[in-house]
């Protein structure tokens, strides 16, 4: 039996994932957590075959959490389950140490197969992500688009900004100070050479990081 820990800050989603996996036959959800700190506590307290982590829980950045888990449990396969489409965040997650990335929209049909794949030693990614990884490997650090030069925390806040969230709301969700988020926003705009949130949104649309009907606020 495959023992899985699920970490997501939404109770309803965790319940839905447990229901999906209850029908798998060979997978059991042996633990749950609603933030990164509790996920680490659970991992330290038991024996696990895989961890399914949300990328955008409060507090510790999802990429930072992946790195922390892999530091302590280098052999534990991690599946990232995220609201973000695979081609937006998957490459960063995989480079941080994740073994797979699955958009929540596809969880019902693919979750069990994804867990089996990573527990078996494989990677669970779609073709677009595989191609993106190959391009990054061939290009190295040359000719990178501005958003690929952002730090992981910068990129997380960038995505939240271009989806219409204000600085105060981002600070609340990530449990950061408004001043810290504002500093990140200033850094993002400077590194990308863009003057305001509207320009960030237009950039994100142009590079297909968000849908074209996203709000142009700020």
Backbone as JSON Lines, residues from 0, in Angstrom:
{"i":0,"aa":"X","n":[0.84,-1.2,0.0],"ca":[0.0,0.0,0.0],"c":[0.88,1.25,0.0]}
{"i":1,"aa":"X","n":[0.58,2.21,-0.86],"ca":[1.32,3.47,-0.95],"c":[0.77,4.45,0.08]}
{"i":2,"aa":"X","n":[1.63,4.86,1.01],"ca":[1.22,5.81,2.06],"c":[1.57,7.23,1.62]}
{"i":3,"aa":"X","n":[0.54,8.08,1.58],"ca":[0.68,9.43,1.05],"c":[0.3,10.47,2.09]}
{"i":4,"aa":"X","n":[1.08,11.55,2.14],"ca":[0.72,12.73,2.92],"c":[0.2,13.8,1.96]}
{"i":5,"aa":"X","n":[-0.94,14.4,2.29],"ca":[-1.5,15.48,1.47],"c":[-1.44,16.78,2.26]}
{"i":6,"aa":"X","n":[-0.85,17.81,1.67],"ca":[-0.77,19.12,2.31],"c":[-1.43,20.16,1.41]}
{"i":7,"aa":"X","n":[-2.51,20.74,1.9],"ca":[-3.24,21.8,1.19],"c":[-4.03,22.59,2.23]}
{"i":8,"aa":"X","n":[-4.11,23.91,2.04],"ca":[-4.76,24.72,3.07],"c":[-6.28,24.75,2.94]}
{"i":9,"aa":"X","n":[-6.85,24.06,1.96],"ca":[-8.3,24.03,1.8],"c":[-8.85,22.67,2.24]}
{"i":10,"aa":"X","n":[-9.67,22.68,3.29],"ca":[-10.22,21.44,3.84],"c":[-11.04,20.68,2.8]}
{"i":11,"aa":"X","n":[-11.83,21.42,2.02],"ca":[-12.7,20.78,1.04],"c":[-11.87,20.07,-0.03]}
{"i":12,"aa":"X","n":[-10.79,20.7,-0.45],"ca":[-9.94,20.07,-1.47],"c":[-9.28,18.8,-0.94]}
{"i":13,"aa":"X","n":[-8.78,18.87,0.3],"ca":[-8.17,17.66,0.87],"c":[-9.19,16.53,0.95]}
{"i":14,"aa":"X","n":[-10.42,16.87,1.32],"ca":[-11.46,15.84,1.39],"c":[-11.73,15.25,0.01]}
{"i":15,"aa":"X","n":[-11.72,16.1,-1.0],"ca":[-11.94,15.63,-2.37],"c":[-10.83,14.72,-2.85]}
{"i":16,"aa":"X","n":[-9.59,15.07,-2.52],"ca":[-8.45,14.25,-2.91],"c":[-8.49,12.89,-2.21]}
{"i":17,"aa":"X","n":[-8.87,12.9,-0.94],"ca":[-8.98,11.64,-0.2],"c":[-10.04,10.74,-0.84]}
{"i":18,"aa":"X","n":[-11.15,11.35,-1.27],"ca":[-12.21,10.57,-1.91],"c":[-11.71,9.96,-3.22]}
{"i":19,"aa":"X","n":[-11.01,10.77,-4.01],"ca":[-10.46,10.27,-5.28],"c":[-9.54,9.08,-5.04]}
{"i":20,"aa":"X","n":[-8.65,9.22,-4.06],"ca":[-7.65,8.17,-3.82],"c":[-8.24,6.96,-3.11]}
{"i":21,"aa":"X","n":[-9.39,7.13,-2.45],"ca":[-10.02,6.0,-1.77],"c":[-10.46,4.92,-2.76]}
{"i":22,"aa":"X","n":[-10.62,5.35,-4.03],"ca":[-11.05,4.4,-5.06],"c":[-9.88,3.77,-5.8]}
{"i":23,"aa":"X","n":[-8.64,4.16,-5.44],"ca":[-7.47,3.65,-6.16],"c":[-7.15,2.21,-5.79]}
{"i":24,"aa":"X","n":[-7.41,1.85,-4.55],"ca":[-7.15,0.47,-4.12],"c":[-5.78,0.24,-3.54]}
{"i":25,"aa":"X","n":[-4.75,0.92,-4.08],"ca":[-3.38,0.7,-3.63],"c":[-2.75,1.94,-2.99]}
{"i":26,"aa":"X","n":[-3.57,2.97,-2.77],"ca":[-3.06,4.23,-2.2],"c":[-3.91,4.61,-0.99]}
{"i":27,"aa":"X","n":[-3.25,4.99,0.11],"ca":[-3.96,5.43,1.29],"c":[-3.43,6.79,1.72]}
{"i":28,"aa":"X","n":[-4.33,7.73,2.02],"ca":[-3.94,9.02,2.56],"c":[-3.77,8.83,4.07]}
{"i":29,"aa":"X","n":[-2.53,8.72,4.5],"ca":[-2.23,8.4,5.89],"c":[-1.99,9.63,6.74]}
{"i":30,"aa":"X","n":[-2.04,10.82,6.13],"ca":[-1.84,12.05,6.89],"c":[-2.21,13.26,6.08]}
{"i":31,"aa":"X","n":[-2.57,14.35,6.79],"ca":[-2.95,15.6,6.14],"c":[-2.3,16.77,6.87]}
{"i":32,"aa":"X","n":[-2.11,17.87,6.15],"ca":[-1.59,19.09,6.74],"c":[-2.17,20.27,5.98]}
{"i":33,"aa":"X","n":[-2.34,21.4,6.68],"ca":[-2.91,22.58,6.02],"c":[-1.9,23.7,5.82]}
{"i":34,"aa":"X","n":[-0.62,23.42,6.14],"ca":[0.43,24.39,5.82],"c":[1.78,23.66,5.8]}
{"i":35,"aa":"X","n":[2.81,24.36,5.37],"ca":[4.11,23.74,5.2],"c":[4.73,23.27,6.5]}
{"i":36,"aa":"X","n":[4.55,24.04,7.57],"ca":[5.13,23.66,8.86],"c":[4.56,22.35,9.36]}
{"i":37,"aa":"X","n":[3.23,22.21,9.27],"ca":[2.59,20.97,9.72],"c":[2.95,19.8,8.8]}
{"i":38,"aa":"X","n":[3.14,20.09,7.52],"ca":[3.55,19.03,6.6],"c":[4.9,18.46,7.01]}
{"i":39,"aa":"X","n":[5.84,19.32,7.34],"ca":[7.16,18.86,7.78],"c":[7.05,18.07,9.09]}
{"i":40,"aa":"X","n":[6.2,18.51,10.01],"ca":[6.01,17.79,11.27],"c":[5.49,16.38,11.02]}
{"i":41,"aa":"X","n":[4.52,16.28,10.1],"ca":[3.96,14.97,9.77],"c":[5.01,14.07,9.11]}
{"i":42,"aa":"X","n":[5.78,14.64,8.21],"ca":[6.79,13.85,7.52],"c":[7.83,13.3,8.5]}
{"i":43,"aa":"X","n":[8.19,14.11,9.48],"ca":[9.18,13.68,10.47],"c":[8.64,12.6,11.39]}
{"i":44,"aa":"X","n":[7.32,12.57,11.55],"ca":[6.72,11.68,12.53],"c":[6.34,10.3,11.99]}
{"i":45,"aa":"X","n":[6.38,10.11,10.67],"ca":[5.92,8.85,10.11],"c":[6.77,8.35,8.97]}
{"i":46,"aa":"X","n":[6.29,7.27,8.35],"ca":[6.94,6.69,7.17],"c":[6.04,6.92,5.96]}
{"i":47,"aa":"X","n":[6.61,7.5,4.92],"ca":[5.81,7.91,3.77],"c":[6.42,7.42,2.46]}
{"i":48,"aa":"X","n":[5.54,7.15,1.52],"ca":[5.99,6.76,0.18],"c":[5.96,7.94,-0.79]}
{"i":49,"aa":"X","n":[5.15,8.97,-0.48],"ca":[5.05,10.15,-1.34],"c":[4.37,11.28,-0.59]}
{"i":50,"aa":"X","n":[4.64,12.49,-1.01],"ca":[3.97,13.67,-0.47],"c":[3.32,14.43,-1.62]}
{"i":51,"aa":"X","n":[2.07,14.83,-1.43],"ca":[1.35,15.64,-2.41],"c":[1.2,17.03,-1.79]}
{"i":52,"aa":"X","n":[1.85,18.02,-2.37],"ca":[1.92,19.35,-1.78],"c":[1.27,20.4,-2.68]}
{"i":53,"aa":"X","n":[0.48,21.26,-2.06],"ca":[-0.03,22.44,-2.76],"c":[1.12,23.44,-2.88]}
{"i":54,"aa":"X","n":[1.16,24.15,-3.99],"ca":[2.27,25.07,-4.23],"c":[2.08,26.42,-3.55]}
{"i":55,"aa":"X","n":[0.85,26.73,-3.14],"ca":[0.55,28.1,-2.71],"c":[-0.11,28.15,-1.35]}
{"i":56,"aa":"X","n":[0.42,27.4,-0.39],"ca":[-0.11,27.45,0.97],"c":[0.41,28.68,1.7]}
{"i":57,"aa":"X","n":[-0.27,29.09,2.78],"ca":[0.21,30.25,3.55],"c":[1.6,30.02,4.1]}
{"i":58,"aa":"X","n":[2.32,31.12,4.29],"ca":[3.64,31.03,4.92],"c":[4.73,30.69,3.93]}
{"i":59,"aa":"X","n":[5.42,29.6,4.18],"ca":[6.59,29.24,3.38],"c":[6.21,29.05,1.91]}
{"i":60,"aa":"X","n":[6.94,29.7,1.04],"ca":[6.77,29.56,-0.4],"c":[6.84,28.09,-0.8]}
{"i":61,"aa":"X","n":[5.95,27.67,-1.72],"ca":[5.91,26.27,-2.12],"c":[7.24,25.74,-2.63]}
{"i":62,"aa":"X","n":[7.98,26.56,-3.38],"ca":[9.28,26.13,-3.87],"c":[10.25,25.95,-2.71]}
{"i":63,"aa":"X","n":[10.2,26.86,-1.75],"ca":[11.04,26.73,-0.56],"c":[10.7,25.46,0.21]}
{"i":64,"aa":"X","n":[9.41,25.12,0.28],"ca":[8.99,23.92,0.99],"c":[9.53,22.66,0.3]}
{"i":65,"aa":"X","n":[9.48,22.65,-1.02],"ca":[10.04,21.51,-1.76],"c":[11.51,21.32,-1.39]}
{"i":66,"aa":"X","n":[12.27,22.39,-1.42],"ca":[13.7,22.32,-1.12],"c":[13.93,21.84,0.31]}
{"i":67,"aa":"X","n":[13.1,22.32,1.24],"ca":[13.26,21.92,2.64],"c":[12.95,20.43,2.81]}
{"i":68,"aa":"X","n":[11.87,19.97,2.2],"ca":[11.52,18.55,2.28],"c":[12.62,17.69,1.69]}
{"i":69,"aa":"X","n":[13.15,18.09,0.54],"ca":[14.19,17.28,-0.1],"c":[15.49,17.29,0.69]}
{"i":70,"aa":"X","n":[15.75,18.39,1.4],"ca":[16.94,18.43,2.26],"c":[16.83,17.38,3.37]}
{"i":71,"aa":"X","n":[15.63,17.25,3.94],"ca":[15.44,16.32,5.05],"c":[15.11,14.9,4.6]}
{"i":72,"aa":"X","n":[14.42,14.8,3.47],"ca":[13.99,13.49,2.97],"c":[14.33,13.38,1.48]}
{"i":73,"aa":"X","n":[15.6,13.24,1.17],"ca":[16.05,13.29,-0.23],"c":[15.44,12.22,-1.13]}
{"i":74,"aa":"X","n":[15.0,11.11,-0.56],"ca":[14.46,10.03,-1.38],"c":[12.93,10.08,-1.5]}
{"i":75,"aa":"X","n":[12.3,11.0,-0.82],"ca":[10.84,11.08,-0.84],"c":[10.36,11.76,-2.12]}
{"i":76,"aa":"X","n":[9.57,11.08,-2.94],"ca":[9.03,11.72,-4.15],"c":[7.92,12.71,-3.79]}
{"i":77,"aa":"X","n":[7.95,13.85,-4.43],"ca":[6.97,14.92,-4.17],"c":[6.18,15.18,-5.44]}
{"i":78,"aa":"X","n":[4.86,15.17,-5.3],"ca":[3.98,15.59,-6.39],"c":[3.38,16.93,-6.03]}
{"i":79,"aa":"X","n":[3.58,17.91,-6.89],"ca":[3.0,19.23,-6.68],"c":[1.63,19.26,-7.34]}
{"i":80,"aa":"X","n":[0.63,19.64,-6.56],"ca":[-0.74,19.79,-7.07],"c":[-1.08,21.26,-6.96]}
{"i":81,"aa":"X","n":[-1.3,21.92,-8.08],"ca":[-1.39,23.37,-8.08],"c":[-2.53,23.89,-8.94]}
{"i":82,"aa":"X","n":[-2.99,25.09,-8.58],"ca":[-3.99,25.78,-9.39],"c":[-3.37,26.33,-10.67]}
{"i":83,"aa":"X","n":[-2.04,26.48,-10.67],"ca":[-1.37,27.03,-11.84],"c":[-1.16,25.96,-12.91]}
{"i":84,"aa":"X","n":[-1.34,26.33,-14.15],"ca":[-1.14,25.41,-15.26],"c":[0.3,24.91,-15.25]}
{"i":85,"aa":"X","n":[0.48,23.71,-15.79],"ca":[1.78,23.06,-15.73],"c":[2.9,23.89,-16.33]}
{"i":86,"aa":"X","n":[2.62,24.61,-17.42],"ca":[3.7,25.33,-18.1],"c":[4.08,26.63,-17.39]}
{"i":87,"aa":"X","n":[3.37,26.99,-16.32],"ca":[3.68,28.24,-15.61],"c":[4.69,28.02,-14.49]}
{"i":88,"aa":"X","n":[4.53,26.98,-13.7],"ca":[5.32,26.81,-12.5],"c":[6.07,25.48,-12.43]}
{"i":89,"aa":"X","n":[5.74,24.54,-13.31],"ca":[6.27,23.19,-13.17],"c":[7.79,23.13,-13.25]}
{"i":90,"aa":"X","n":[8.4,23.87,-14.16],"ca":[9.85,23.8,-14.32],"c":[10.55,24.21,-13.03]}
{"i":91,"aa":"X","n":[10.06,25.27,-12.4],"ca":[10.66,25.7,-11.13],"c":[10.5,24.63,-10.06]}
{"i":92,"aa":"X","n":[9.32,24.0,-10.0],"ca":[9.08,22.97,-9.0],"c":[10.0,21.77,-9.21]}
{"i":93,"aa":"X","n":[10.15,21.36,-10.46],"ca":[11.0,20.21,-10.76],"c":[12.46,20.5,-10.46]}
{"i":94,"aa":"X","n":[12.9,21.7,-10.79],"ca":[14.29,22.06,-10.5],"c":[14.55,22.12,-9.0]}
{"i":95,"aa":"X","n":[13.49,22.42,-8.22],"ca":[13.64,22.46,-6.76],"c":[13.68,21.07,-6.14]}
{"i":96,"aa":"X","n":[13.25,20.04,-6.91],"ca":[13.32,18.69,-6.39],"c":[12.05,17.88,-6.49]}
{"i":97,"aa":"X","n":[10.96,18.48,-6.98],"ca":[9.71,17.73,-7.12],"c":[9.86,16.65,-8.19]}
{"i":98,"aa":"X","n":[9.08,15.58,-8.06],"ca":[9.1,14.49,-9.04],"c":[7.94,14.56,-10.02]}
{"i":99,"aa":"X","n":[6.99,15.44,-9.75],"ca":[5.85,15.57,-10.64],"c":[5.07,16.83,-10.37]}
{"i":100,"aa":"X","n":[4.27,17.22,-11.35],"ca":[3.47,18.45,-11.24],"c":[2.14,18.2,-11.92]}
{"i":101,"aa":"X","n":[1.05,18.46,-11.2],"ca":[-0.28,18.2,-11.72],"c":[-1.19,19.38,-11.43]}
{"i":102,"aa":"X","n":[-1.85,19.89,-12.46],"ca":[-2.82,20.96,-12.28],"c":[-4.05,20.4,-11.59]}
{"i":103,"aa":"X","n":[-4.62,21.14,-10.64],"ca":[-5.76,20.66,-9.88],"c":[-6.95,20.32,-10.77]}
{"i":104,"aa":"X","n":[-7.05,20.98,-11.9],"ca":[-8.16,20.7,-12.83],"c":[-8.12,19.26,-13.32]}
{"i":105,"aa":"X","n":[-6.93,18.64,-13.3],"ca":[-6.78,17.27,-13.81],"c":[-6.66,16.23,-12.7]}
{"i":106,"aa":"X","n":[-6.86,16.66,-11.46],"ca":[-6.62,15.75,-10.34],"c":[-7.52,14.52,-10.36]}
{"i":107,"aa":"X","n":[-8.78,14.71,-10.68],"ca":[-9.71,13.59,-10.6],"c":[-9.3,12.43,-11.5]}
{"i":108,"aa":"X","n":[-8.82,12.76,-12.69],"ca":[-8.5,11.7,-13.65],"c":[-7.05,11.22,-13.58]}
{"i":109,"aa":"X","n":[-6.14,12.04,-13.06],"ca":[-4.72,11.71,-13.17],"c":[-3.99,11.54,-11.84]}
{"i":110,"aa":"X","n":[-4.61,11.89,-10.71],"ca":[-3.88,11.92,-9.44],"c":[-3.29,10.57,-9.07]}
{"i":111,"aa":"X","n":[-4.09,9.52,-9.11],"ca":[-3.58,8.2,-8.71],"c":[-2.43,7.75,-9.6]}
{"i":112,"aa":"X","n":[-2.58,7.94,-10.91],"ca":[-1.52,7.55,-11.84],"c":[-0.25,8.35,-11.59]}
{"i":113,"aa":"X","n":[-0.41,9.64,-11.27],"ca":[0.75,10.49,-11.01],"c":[1.5,10.0,-9.78]}
{"i":114,"aa":"X","n":[0.77,9.64,-8.73],"ca":[1.41,9.15,-7.51],"c":[2.14,7.84,-7.78]}
{"i":115,"aa":"X","n":[1.49,6.94,-8.49],"ca":[2.14,5.66,-8.81],"c":[3.42,5.88,-9.62]}
{"i":116,"aa":"X","n":[3.38,6.84,-10.53],"ca":[4.53,7.1,-11.41],"c":[5.72,7.59,-10.6]}
{"i":117,"aa":"X","n":[5.5,8.54,-9.7],"ca":[6.64,9.09,-8.96],"c":[7.14,8.11,-7.91]}
{"i":118,"aa":"X","n":[6.24,7.33,-7.31],"ca":[6.67,6.33,-6.34],"c":[7.52,5.25,-7.03]}
{"i":119,"aa":"X","n":[7.23,5.0,-8.29],"ca":[8.0,4.03,-9.06],"c":[9.32,4.57,-9.57]}
{"i":120,"aa":"X","n":[9.63,5.81,-9.25],"ca":[10.91,6.38,-9.64],"c":[10.88,7.25,-10.88]}
{"i":121,"aa":"X","n":[9.68,7.47,-11.44],"ca":[9.57,8.27,-12.66],"c":[9.22,9.72,-12.38]}
{"i":122,"aa":"X","n":[9.13,10.5,-13.46],"ca":[8.68,11.88,-13.39],"c":[7.29,11.97,-14.01]}
{"i":123,"aa":"X","n":[6.43,12.79,-13.4],"ca":[5.11,12.98,-13.97],"c":[5.0,14.43,-14.44]}
{"i":124,"aa":"X","n":[5.16,14.63,-15.75],"ca":[5.07,15.95,-16.35],"c":[4.45,15.82,-17.72]}
{"i":125,"aa":"X","n":[3.9,16.93,-18.22],"ca":[3.35,16.87,-19.57],"c":[4.42,17.24,-20.61]}
{"i":126,"aa":"X","n":[4.07,17.12,-21.86],"ca":[5.05,17.3,-22.93],"c":[5.58,18.73,-22.98]}
{"i":127,"aa":"X","n":[4.72,19.72,-22.73],"ca":[5.17,21.11,-22.78],"c":[6.23,21.38,-21.72]}
{"i":128,"aa":"X","n":[6.05,20.81,-20.53],"ca":[7.03,20.99,-19.47],"c":[8.35,20.32,-19.84]}
{"i":129,"aa":"X","n":[8.28,19.12,-20.39],"ca":[9.48,18.42,-20.82],"c":[10.25,19.24,-21.86]}
{"i":130,"aa":"X","n":[9.53,19.84,-22.8],"ca":[10.17,20.66,-23.82],"c":[10.8,21.91,-23.21]}
{"i":131,"aa":"X","n":[10.11,22.5,-22.23],"ca":[10.65,23.69,-21.57],"c":[11.92,23.37,-20.8]}
{"i":132,"aa":"X","n":[11.95,22.23,-20.12],"ca":[13.16,21.81,-19.42],"c":[14.31,21.59,-20.38]}
{"i":133,"aa":"X","n":[14.0,21.01,-21.53],"ca":[15.04,20.77,-22.54],"c":[15.59,22.08,-23.07]}
{"i":134,"aa":"X","n":[14.7,23.04,-23.33],"ca":[15.15,24.35,-23.82],"c":[16.05,25.03,-22.8]}
{"i":135,"aa":"X","n":[15.64,24.99,-21.51],"ca":[16.45,25.62,-20.47],"c":[17.82,24.97,-20.38]}
{"i":136,"aa":"X","n":[17.87,23.66,-20.53],"ca":[19.14,22.94,-20.44],"c":[20.05,23.32,-21.61]}
{"i":137,"aa":"X","n":[19.48,23.45,-22.81],"ca":[20.28,23.76,-23.98],"c":[20.73,25.21,-24.0]}
{"i":138,"aa":"X","n":[19.86,26.11,-23.49],"ca":[20.17,27.54,-23.53],"c":[21.0,27.99,-22.34]}
{"i":139,"aa":"X","n":[21.0,27.21,-21.25],"ca":[21.68,27.64,-20.04],"c":[21.04,28.9,-19.5]}
{"i":140,"aa":"X","n":[21.85,29.85,-19.13],"ca":[21.33,31.12,-18.59],"c":[21.2,32.19,-19.66]}
{"i":141,"aa":"X","n":[21.43,31.83,-20.91],"ca":[21.39,32.82,-21.98],"c":[19.98,32.98,-22.51]}
{"i":142,"aa":"X","n":[19.67,34.17,-22.98],"ca":[18.42,34.47,-23.67],"c":[17.19,34.14,-22.82]}
{"i":143,"aa":"X","n":[17.31,34.28,-21.5],"ca":[16.16,34.02,-20.65],"c":[15.19,35.19,-20.69]}
{"i":144,"aa":"X","n":[13.9,34.87,-20.69],"ca":[12.88,35.9,-20.6],"c":[12.94,36.54,-19.21]}
{"i":145,"aa":"X","n":[12.53,37.81,-19.09],"ca":[12.65,38.49,-17.79],"c":[11.99,37.76,-16.63]}
{"i":146,"aa":"X","n":[10.83,37.14,-16.84],"ca":[10.15,36.49,-15.71],"c":[10.9,35.25,-15.23]}
{"i":147,"aa":"X","n":[11.74,34.67,-16.07],"ca":[12.51,33.5,-15.66],"c":[13.72,33.88,-14.8]}
{"i":148,"aa":"X","n":[14.03,35.18,-14.76],"ca":[15.14,35.63,-13.93],"c":[14.7,36.02,-12.53]}
{"i":149,"aa":"X","n":[13.39,35.98,-12.27],"ca":[12.88,36.31,-10.95],"c":[13.2,35.19,-9.96]}
{"i":150,"aa":"X","n":[13.38,35.55,-8.69],"ca":[13.52,34.53,-7.66],"c":[12.18,33.8,-7.51]}
{"i":151,"aa":"X","n":[12.21,32.67,-6.8],"ca":[10.98,31.9,-6.63],"c":[9.9,32.7,-5.91]}
{"i":152,"aa":"X","n":[10.28,33.44,-4.85],"ca":[9.29,34.26,-4.13],"c":[8.8,35.4,-5.01]}
{"i":153,"aa":"X","n":[9.72,36.05,-5.73],"ca":[9.31,37.09,-6.68],"c":[8.29,36.56,-7.67]}
{"i":154,"aa":"X","n":[8.57,35.39,-8.2],"ca":[7.7,34.82,-9.23],"c":[6.33,34.48,-8.67]}
{"i":155,"aa":"X","n":[6.29,33.97,-7.43],"ca":[5.02,33.67,-6.79],"c":[4.18,34.94,-6.65]}
{"i":156,"aa":"X","n":[4.8,36.02,-6.19],"ca":[4.08,37.28,-6.01],"c":[3.73,37.9,-7.36]}
{"i":157,"aa":"X","n":[4.61,37.77,-8.34],"ca":[4.31,38.24,-9.7],"c":[3.03,37.61,-10.22]}
{"i":158,"aa":"X","n":[2.9,36.29,-10.08],"ca":[1.7,35.61,-10.57],"c":[0.44,36.08,-9.84]}
{"i":159,"aa":"X","n":[0.56,36.33,-8.55],"ca":[-0.59,36.8,-7.78],"c":[-0.98,38.22,-8.2]}
{"i":160,"aa":"X","n":[0.01,39.06,-8.45],"ca":[-0.26,40.42,-8.9],"c":[-0.99,40.44,-10.24]}
{"i":161,"aa":"X","n":[-0.52,39.63,-11.18],"ca":[-1.1,39.68,-12.52],"c":[-2.46,38.99,-12.57]}
{"i":162,"aa":"X","n":[-2.82,38.27,-11.51],"ca":[-4.16,37.7,-11.43],"c":[-5.14,38.62,-10.72]}
{"i":163,"aa":"X","n":[-4.68,39.85,-10.4],"ca":[-5.57,40.87,-9.88],"c":[-5.56,41.05,-8.38]}
{"i":164,"aa":"X","n":[-4.68,40.37,-7.66],"ca":[-4.63,40.52,-6.21],"c":[-3.81,41.76,-5.84]}
{"i":165,"aa":"X","n":[-4.29,42.49,-4.86],"ca":[-3.57,43.65,-4.38],"c":[-2.49,43.28,-3.39]}
{"i":166,"aa":"X","n":[-1.65,44.25,-3.06],"ca":[-0.53,44.0,-2.15],"c":[-1.02,43.52,-0.79]}
{"i":167,"aa":"X","n":[-2.07,44.14,-0.25],"ca":[-2.57,43.76,1.07],"c":[-3.1,42.33,1.08]}
{"i":168,"aa":"X","n":[-3.82,41.94,0.03],"ca":[-4.37,40.6,-0.04],"c":[-3.26,39.56,-0.18]}
{"i":169,"aa":"X","n":[-2.25,39.87,-0.99],"ca":[-1.11,38.96,-1.14],"c":[-0.41,38.79,0.21]}
{"i":170,"aa":"X","n":[-0.23,39.9,0.92],"ca":[0.42,39.84,2.24],"c":[-0.38,38.95,3.19]}
{"i":171,"aa":"X","n":[-1.7,39.08,3.15],"ca":[-2.55,38.26,4.03],"c":[-2.43,36.78,3.69]}
{"i":172,"aa":"X","n":[-2.48,36.47,2.39],"ca":[-2.44,35.06,1.98],"c":[-1.1,34.41,2.27]}
{"i":173,"aa":"X","n":[-0.04,35.15,2.11],"ca":[1.3,34.58,2.3],"c":[1.84,34.79,3.71]}
{"i":174,"aa":"X","n":[1.03,35.47,4.55],"ca":[1.45,35.78,5.93],"c":[2.76,36.57,5.94]}
{"i":175,"aa":"X","n":[2.82,37.58,5.08],"ca":[3.95,38.5,5.02],"c":[3.45,39.9,5.37]}
{"i":176,"aa":"X","n":[4.36,40.8,5.66],"ca":[3.95,42.19,5.89],"c":[3.67,42.87,4.56]}
{"i":177,"aa":"X","n":[2.83,43.88,4.6],"ca":[2.53,44.65,3.39],"c":[3.8,45.29,2.85]}
{"i":178,"aa":"X","n":[4.66,45.75,3.75],"ca":[5.93,46.37,3.33],"c":[6.78,45.37,2.57]}
{"i":179,"aa":"X","n":[6.83,44.12,3.04],"ca":[7.65,43.1,2.38],"c":[7.13,42.82,0.97]}
{"i":180,"aa":"X","n":[5.81,42.69,0.84],"ca":[5.22,42.44,-0.48],"c":[5.46,43.63,-1.4]}
{"i":181,"aa":"X","n":[5.33,44.84,-0.88],"ca":[5.58,46.04,-1.68],"c":[7.02,46.07,-2.18]}
{"i":182,"aa":"X","n":[7.95,45.66,-1.33],"ca":[9.35,45.6,-1.73],"c":[9.55,44.58,-2.85]}
{"i":183,"aa":"X","n":[8.9,43.42,-2.71],"ca":[8.98,42.41,-3.77],"c":[8.42,42.97,-5.08]}
{"i":184,"aa":"X","n":[7.3,43.68,-4.99],"ca":[6.68,44.23,-6.2],"c":[7.63,45.2,-6.89]}
{"i":185,"aa":"X","n":[8.27,46.05,-6.11],"ca":[9.23,47.0,-6.67],"c":[10.4,46.26,-7.34]}
{"i":186,"aa":"X","n":[10.88,45.22,-6.69],"ca":[11.98,44.42,-7.24],"c":[11.57,43.75,-8.55]}
{"i":187,"aa":"X","n":[10.35,43.2,-8.57],"ca":[9.83,42.53,-9.77],"c":[9.79,43.49,-10.94]}
{"i":188,"aa":"X","n":[9.22,44.67,-10.71],"ca":[9.11,45.66,-11.78],"c":[10.48,46.1,-12.27]}
{"i":189,"aa":"X","n":[11.42,46.26,-11.35],"ca":[12.76,46.69,-11.74],"c":[13.47,45.62,-12.56]}
{"i":190,"aa":"X","n":[13.38,44.37,-12.12],"ca":[14.06,43.28,-12.83],"c":[13.46,43.02,-14.2]}
{"i":191,"aa":"X","n":[12.17,43.29,-14.32],"ca":[11.5,43.04,-15.6],"c":[11.45,44.29,-16.48]}
{"i":192,"aa":"X","n":[11.87,45.43,-15.93],"ca":[11.86,46.67,-16.7],"c":[10.46,47.17,-17.01]}
{"i":193,"aa":"X","n":[9.53,46.95,-16.08],"ca":[8.13,47.34,-16.28],"c":[7.72,48.3,-15.17]}
{"i":194,"aa":"X","n":[6.82,49.25,-15.51],"ca":[6.55,50.35,-14.61],"c":[5.42,50.18,-13.62]}
{"i":195,"aa":"X","n":[4.44,49.33,-13.91],"ca":[3.3,49.19,-13.01],"c":[2.63,47.83,-13.21]}
{"i":196,"aa":"X","n":[1.58,47.6,-12.42],"ca":[0.91,46.3,-12.47],"c":[0.27,46.05,-13.83]}
{"i":197,"aa":"X","n":[-0.28,47.08,-14.44],"ca":[-0.9,46.9,-15.76],"c":[0.11,46.39,-16.78]}
{"i":198,"aa":"X","n":[1.33,46.91,-16.73],"ca":[2.37,46.43,-17.64],"c":[2.76,44.99,-17.32]}
{"i":199,"aa":"X","n":[2.77,44.64,-16.03],"ca":[3.04,43.25,-15.65],"c":[1.97,42.32,-16.21]}
{"i":200,"aa":"X","n":[0.7,42.75,-16.13],"ca":[-0.4,41.93,-16.64],"c":[-0.28,41.76,-18.14]}
{"i":201,"aa":"X","n":[0.0,42.84,-18.85],"ca":[0.14,42.74,-20.31],"c":[1.29,41.8,-20.69]}
{"i":202,"aa":"X","n":[2.39,41.88,-19.93],"ca":[3.52,40.97,-20.17],"c":[3.07,39.52,-19.95]}
{"i":203,"aa":"X","n":[2.35,39.27,-18.86],"ca":[1.91,37.91,-18.53],"c":[0.98,37.36,-19.61]}
{"i":204,"aa":"X","n":[0.1,38.2,-20.13],"ca":[-0.81,37.77,-21.2],"c":[-0.02,37.46,-22.46]}
{"i":205,"aa":"X","n":[0.93,38.34,-22.8],"ca":[1.71,38.17,-24.02],"c":[2.5,36.86,-24.0]}
{"i":206,"aa":"X","n":[2.95,36.47,-22.81],"ca":[3.74,35.24,-22.7],"c":[2.91,34.06,-22.21]}
{"i":207,"aa":"X","n":[1.58,34.24,-22.24],"ca":[0.64,33.16,-21.93],"c":[0.83,32.59,-20.53]}
{"i":208,"aa":"X","n":[1.12,33.48,-19.59],"ca":[1.22,33.09,-18.19],"c":[-0.13,33.17,-17.49]}
{"i":209,"aa":"X","n":[-1.04,33.97,-18.05],"ca":[-2.41,34.05,-17.58],"c":[-3.32,34.16,-18.8]}
{"i":210,"aa":"X","n":[-4.62,34.0,-18.57],"ca":[-5.57,34.11,-19.66],"c":[-5.7,35.56,-20.12]}
{"i":211,"aa":"X","n":[-6.12,35.76,-21.35],"ca":[-6.17,37.11,-21.93],"c":[-7.28,37.97,-21.37]}
{"i":212,"aa":"X","n":[-8.2,37.39,-20.58],"ca":[-9.28,38.2,-19.99],"c":[-8.95,38.6,-18.56]}
{"i":213,"aa":"X","n":[-7.68,38.51,-18.16],"ca":[-7.28,38.88,-16.81],"c":[-7.46,40.38,-16.62]}
{"i":214,"aa":"X","n":[-7.7,40.82,-15.36],"ca":[-7.93,42.23,-15.1],"c":[-6.66,43.05,-15.31]}
{"i":215,"aa":"X","n":[-6.84,44.27,-15.81],"ca":[-5.72,45.2,-15.97],"c":[-5.83,46.24,-14.88]}
{"i":216,"aa":"X","n":[-5.45,45.86,-13.67],"ca":[-5.55,46.77,-12.53],"c":[-4.19,47.33,-12.19]}
{"i":217,"aa":"X","n":[-4.17,48.48,-11.48],"ca":[-2.91,49.04,-10.98],"c":[-2.3,49.97,-11.97]}
